């Protein structure tokens, strides 16, 4: 009878230890699941933030490019206008000079 009581005591102790191990394991699994969920949210938020920043930077670069192109076109137009006025002035001086030579030689 004592052997039976001892055996039941050992089995009860083993059962309590097994249940404690299962509970501790379940708690660790739940904690890890929460950590995984937290990391997945962080990854998703980081991905969204990076995507938003890339989109904003691309838009800013596009605006800068458009401003620079407009400035380049304006400068080119101004330069063409300046060259045209200089050529007109040179042309009028050459015509005036040719007219004076013709009068003098004439």
Secondary structure as GFF3:
##gff-version 3
##sequence-region A 1 106
A	DSSP	alpha_helix	2	105	.	.	.	ID=ss1
###
